[in-house]
């Protein structure tokens, strides 16, 4: 074991660090020494403890219940855990021996006074006597790694400049997110403050929301406000950036597929070009053909399928230009603008959709919104990210014992698809929920009503509104 290099100043660091890595890899514990990796609970070696009486008694109960045998004895429990403890102690002693090799090597190759000061500083910071190998190497690196502070400063500056690029939209979103990923990994290595905590998440959201995706950013900022300093562990800067990338990918798919959509109504016509197999996916009223099944376009958790917004707009304005164009190119059409405004505020009843949907978190009851991650829904040929779920209450839409429009309709597990064309009440989900509540509600297409009871004897619960060939549960002109 080489102990020739004494770490006492900056110029010794590179050679000493190479030797340290070689020794640690020889013991197969570099993963517990590497100062560039985050600290883990397993870094602190814990001696196995003997099981308590409660653990032994639980073993007896579990074994007896599971195997349906006469009650196990305490002696059997002790024998079992003796073997478990013996195995754990063997692994502990093996790991301890490897770590002692590294601790000894470090003590022999670091300036003695420096080594003592390093250990004392760590013990003061942690409040415990035991010091991990990673804590030592991190502390030494912070003192002797040449140019570390300069690298941290440069990385922090680079990261801030990259956020400014997004704010000014001086590059495309796709290229920007690629650059961001590269800089982010560098920032993690250098442990800069700009990627830590809620403020880092907020800075990222505000940057991409300035020009790239304002509506998505508004939803994420509302999430932060709702968390009120109690941010879930899974809501991190990396998870938010990953969600932004998925959202961008879905938007690109949406714009690309819109241009290929050229037929009207609920079903597509075959193209004269036999190689073109694109189809519209607006529900064909129960026809479970390939056209109504969700398609997996890229890896994700796929929840269900809902109506294609492009087909809804095709019903409102069946001109070929209307179907073929995307949202941005329709902005000059007054009729279309009116339709968008009406649909965005109104709620349709869909007897094919598989979930309730709102296009803004403000439609949900305060405090019920819970974010979801990596969840999508298919609508036509496009996948939309689901930002979260919650409870929605439609006030005074049902007829009740106190008269017409006196009861609320409560919808659970409502998906938030931000900026979606309209809000949706799924007939299937509604019937399912009412059955669980031992109620009976169903949709009658003959007169566009929600009813309860049987076909022979039924009560109208709500008179729906049919406009533009669409059934509205809540129509807001």
N, C-alpha and C positions, 0 to 999 in steps of 0.2 A: 504494500500500500504506500503510495507516494505521499510524502509529507514535506517535500522540498520547497514548495511555494508557500510563503508566509503572507497572508493578507494583512497589510498594514496601511496601504494607500491606494488611490485610484488606479495607478498604473499596474497594480497586481491583479485587479479584478478579473479581467478577461481570462487569463491563464488559470487563475484559481477556480473560476466558475466552470471552466472546461473540465478540470480535474474533479470537481465536485460532482458534475453530471456523470462522469465516467464511473466513479465509485458508486453512486446511487443506482445507476443502471445495472451495475454488476450485482447489486443486492436486490434488483427488481423492485425498487421503491421510489423511482424518480417521480412518479405521480404524486407522492406525498411530500416531495421536496421542492418541486418546480415553483419558483416564486411568481411566475407569470400566470399560474392558475389560481382561481379563487380558493380561499380556505374552506375546508369541509369539516363536518363534525367528526368524521372518521380519522382526521389528522391526529386527534388526541387519543392516544392508546389507552383503552380502559380495561382493567383486569376483570375477568369474568367473576360474577358474584354467584354464590350458592342460592338456589331457589328458596323462596320464603314458604312458610306453612300454607299460605293462601294459594300459592302456585301448585303445591303438591296436592292440596285438597281439590283444586279445580281439575287437575289431571285425573284424579280418581273419579270425579263426577262425569267428566267428558268420556272417559274410557268405558265406564259402565253404561252410560246412555247410548253411546255410539254402537257398541258391540253387543248390547243386550245380554251381558254375561253377569254372573254374580259380582257383587261390588269388589272392585280392586282394593288391595290393601295399601296402607301407607308404606310398607316395606317395598312393594312393587313400584310405587311412585318414586321412592328414594333411589331405588336401583336404576330406574330409567333416567332420572336427572343426574345421577352420578356419571353415567356414560356421556350424557350431553355436556356436563360440566367438564369432564375430562377432555373431550374433544375440543371444547372452546379454549381450555387452558393450553393445550398443545399448540393451537393456532396462535394464541396470544404470545407464548414463549418464543415461537419462531419469528413472529413479527417484531417482538421486543429485541431479539438478538440482532436483527437487521438494522433496527433504528439505533441501537447502541453503537454499532460499527460506524454509522454516519455521525452520530454525536461525538464520538471519540475522534474521528477524522477531522471534524470541524474544529474541535478544541485544540488539536495539534497543529492546525494549519492557519489559524487566525491569531493575530497578535493577542497575547493573554489579557492585557488590560481592556482591549477592544472587545474581546469575547465576553469578559465579565460585565462590562457596561451594557452590551447588547442583551444579555440574559436578564439583567436587572431592569432594563427599560421595558422589556416584554412582560415581565412579571408585574411591574407597576401598572401597565396598561390593561392586562387581563385579570389581575387580582388572584392569580393562582400560581402555585409553585412550578407545576409542570409546564414545560415549554415544548412546542412542536417544532419539527424540522423546518416546516414551511414558514413559520413565524420567524425563525432565525434567518433564513435565506432572504425573506422579504425585507427584514430590517437591515441586513448587510447590503442588499442591493440598493435600498434607498440612500445609503450612505456612500457607497463606493462605485456604483455603476456609472461609468463616464457619460456625461451628457444626458442623464435621465431626465432631469428637470427641463432641460432644453427640449427634449423629445416630447415631454408632456405638454409643454407650452405650445410647441408647434402643432401637435395633434389637436389641442383644444382650439387653436386659431383656425386650423383647417376645418374642423367640425362646424364652428360658428359660420365660417364663410360658406360652407355647403348649405346650411339652413337659409342663409341670405339668398343663395341662388334659387332656392325653391320659392321664397317670398317674391322675388322679382321674375320668376318663371323664365330665367335666362337659358334654360335647357328643357328638353322634353321630360315628362314625368318618368318614362321608362328608363332613359339614360340617367336621370337624376337618382332614382332609387338604386340603380346598380352602383353608382359612385358612393351613395350613402352607406350601402352594405360594406363596401371596402373600407371606408373611413371608420365605420362603427366598430368593425373587428379590430382595427388598429387602436381605437379609443379604449376598447375593453382591455387590450394588452397593456396599455399605458395607464389604465385606471384613472381616467380623467373625470372630474366632477360633472362635466357637462352632459354626461349620459346617465346620471344617477338621480333617482327620486322622481316625485310627481312633477317638479318643474321641468325636468328633461322631457317627460312625456308631453307636457303642455307646449313646450317650445317646438317639438316636432309637429304636433297637430296644427299649431298656428302657422308653421312654415308651409306645410303642404296644403293648408286650407286657404292661404292667401290667394293663390291663383289656380292650383291644380284641382282640388276637390273641396270647395267651400261647404257644400251641404254635408258631406261626410264628416268634415272637421267639426261642424256645429254639433253633430250627434255625439262625437267623442268628447267634446268639451262639456256637454251636458252630463255625460257619464262621470267625468271627473267631479263636477259639481255635486252630483248625487252621492258619490262616494264620501264626500266631506271628510277628507283626510283618513278615511278608512278604506284604502285601496286594496282590492283583492290581490293575493300573491301572483295570480296568473295574469293580472293586468300590468304588463311591463312595457318598457320602451320597445323591446324586441317584438312582443306580441302585437302591439299597436302597429308597428311598421309592417309586420307580416300581413296584418289585416288590411292595411292600406294597399299593399301589393295585390292581394286577392281582389279587392274592390276594383282596382285599376284594370286588372285582367278581365273581370266580368264586364266592365264598361267597354273595353276594346272589343270583346266578343259581341256585345250588344250592337255596337255601331257597325261592325262588319256584317252581322247577320241581317240587319235591317235592310241593307242595300240589296240583298238577295231575295227579299220577300216581295212578290209581284202579283199575287192572286188575292181575290176578295172572299169574304164570307168565312164559314166555319171550317172549310176543307180546302186543300190546295189542289190545283190542277197540274197534271204532269206537264213538264216543260217539253217543248219541241226538241230540245237537246236531251237525248237519252242519258247523257252523263250527269245531268243536273238532278239531284235527288233531294233538294231542299223542300221542306214542307212546313206549312203553318200549323201551330199546335193549339189553336183555340179549341176548347172542348167541343166534341161532336155529340154532346148529349148522351153520354153513356157508352158510346162506341169505343171499346177498349182496344183500339188498333195501335199500330206502332206509332201513329201520329200523336197519340195522347200519352205516351210513356216518356218519363224523364230520360234524358240522355246524359251519360257521364262524359263531360268534355275535358275535365282535368281533375286531379285528385282532390277530394273534399268530402265532408260529411253531407250527403244529400238528403234533405228532409222530405220533400214532396214536390208536386207540381201544382201550379196555379195558372189562371188564364194569362194568355199572351197579351201584353199591353198594346202591341201593334194591331192585333185583331180587334181589340175593343175600339181603338181609334178608327179602324176600317169600317166598323158598324156605324160609327158616328158620321164619318165622311168617306163614302166608298169610292172616292176618286183614286185612280192609280197613283197619282202623285202623292196623295195622302199616305197610302200604304208604303210607298217606296221610300219616302223621305224620312229623315230622323228628326228628333225633337228640335235641334238647332235650326234646321232649314225650314221648319214650320212656323217659326216665330213671327213671320210676316202675315199670317192668315188670321184675321180677326175671329172667324168662327172657331178655328182650332184653339186659339187662346182661350175663348170662352169655355170650350169643352174641357181643356186642361184644368182650368180653375174650378169648374163644377165637379169634375171627377176627383180632383185632389181633396176636396172638402167633403164629398159625399161618400156613401157606403153602398156597395152593391151586394146583392145576394147571389152567390155562385153555387150552383148545384153540382159542380164538377171539382171545384177547388178543394184541396186537401188540408187547408189551414186558414185560420183567421189572420188577416193582415192589416196593418196600419202603415201609412207612409211617413209618419212623424211620431216621435216618442211622446209628444204633447197630448196625443189622443189617449194615452194610458193613464190609469189612476196613479197619482203621486205615490212614490215609494214602492211600487210593484215591479218596476223595470229591473230586470236582471240581464247583464250582458251575456252573449254567447260567443263562442269562438269556433272558427273553421266550420260554420254551418251555412249551407246554401239551399236555395230553392230554384227549381226550373220553371220558367215561364216562356213558352215557345222554345226557341232555340237558344235562349239566353239564360245564364245562371246569375242569380242575384244573391249577394251576401245578406244573411240575417244578422242584424246587429245585437238583437236581444229579444226578450219576451216579457210579457206582463199581462195585466188585467185591464180590460176595457169595459166601461159601463155606458151603454146607450140609454140615455135618460128618456123615460116616458114614451117608449116606442111600442109597448104592448098594451092591449086592452086587458083590464083586470076587474076585480070585484068592485072597485070604486068608479068604474066607468072607462070610456075609451082613452087610450094613451095615458094610463096612470101607473104603469109598471115599467121598471127598468129591465133591460136585457143585459145580463152580465156574461161577458166572454172571457174565458180563461186561456192562458197559454197563447196569447196573441203575438204573432211575429212582427217585428219592426223591420221593414225593408225601406230604408230611407229614400225619399224622393220617388217612390213607386207611383205609377200613374193614378191609382185610386186606392180606396180602402175596401176590404173584402170581409164578408161574413160567410163562412163555409157552411152550407146546408148540412153536409155530412157531419161536421164537428158539432153543429148546433143540435142535431138530432141525438148524436151520441151523448152529449152533455145532459140533455133533458132526460134521456132514458136513465142515466146514472142517478139523476135527482128524482126518479120515479114520476116523471112528467111525460107528456106525449105531445110533441109538436112536429108539424110537417108542413111542407110547402105545397100549395095547390096552384099549378100553373094555369088552370082554366080562368081564374079570376085574380091571379097574382096576390095571394094571401098566405099568411102563416096561420095554420089552424091547429087545434088540439081536439082529440077525440077520434072517432072512427070516420070512415068515408060516409056512412049513413047518417051519423049524428055527430056533427062537429061544431066547434065554436071558433069564430074568427078571432085570432090573437093580434093580428096586425094586417092592415091593408097596405100592401106595398105599392110602389109607384113604378109604372112601366113607361120609360121614355127612351127614344132613340133605339128601340129594340133591346134595351137593357133594363133589368129589374133592380130598382133601388130600394134598399131598406131605409135609408136616410138620404133624402135628396135635398141638397143645399144649392139653390141657383145663385 
